[in-house]
């Protein structure tokens, strides 16, 4: 079967070469041995599966590469209208929001019993792996890398909320769904739950058709009236990721939810010239003393993003602005006042 000729977006000159995709070759590669948890979704393991597929090129055209394939398949093996609409909605959404910090959908394959979406693969895996599941011998992420990752995610969310024709709410921002390319550039993935808000910024979303959010990352308004759900649910989840980057803690661990722990302890951590904060940052970060104030200001932004009232959270425009200039207004400035001791 003839392949589809597509271009891959990357910073490397080699990426200007075409990727030639052989549809049947991809379908044949979707075996149990190739299943991977590349990113997280509430539907993975139900009617969606993720695979890593190695493509060698066709007839000397293109170059070898690795792709992510998401397979949509009902348990009865029938492609119904709901499955097809869900798959095509994700494909058209991603095709309309091309951005360096958002996963790129390359191709669509349909068979009688399943539909497949093909995405670019980020070779360094997920942020979750680097923060919480490092393999022996791997160096921890440096602070400049962590800051660049935070800015990359903020850029992607800023584009979703402010750079599209209508705001797009991701609903599933977690360290598992932030992928890292060969240069550790952050790429947001897992758009199966994303919604376009036709009403505009700060306006309530339509009633959700599925359960959104991941425990530890989910904004408290998910458990309240649906009329409170806006793009600020993504801001909350982003704030949790910032707290992970600074502390190395998981979103929901032995101390409970990271966002609540950070909010309850913020004043103590920032007191006495960051005395207690210094022992709360991720011990794996090299040269901590050099970056301590930057880490404190990112922590402060994480707390501001995870306040209970969504209207008091910064927009992603403001969050990105604060990250780029050092995360705060003045030395420790922010929306809240835990520094005013």
Secondary structure, 3 states (H helix, E strand, C coil): CCCEEEECCCCCHHHHCEEEECHHHHHHCCCHHHECCCCCCCCECCCEEEEEEEECCECCECCCEEEEEEEECCCCCCCCHHHHHHHHHHHHHHHHCCCCCECCEEEEEECCCCEEEEEECCCCCEHHHHHHCCCCCCCCCCHHHHHHHHHHHHHHHHHHHHCCCCEEECCCCCHHHEEECCCCCEEECCCCCCEEECCCCCCCCCCCCCCCCCCCCCCHHHHCCHHHCCCHHHHHHHHHHHHHHHHCCCCEECCEEHHHHHHHHHHHHHHHHHCCHHHCCCCCCCCHHHHHHHHHHHHHHHHHHCCCCHHHCCCHHHHHHHHHCCCCCCCCCCCCCCCCC
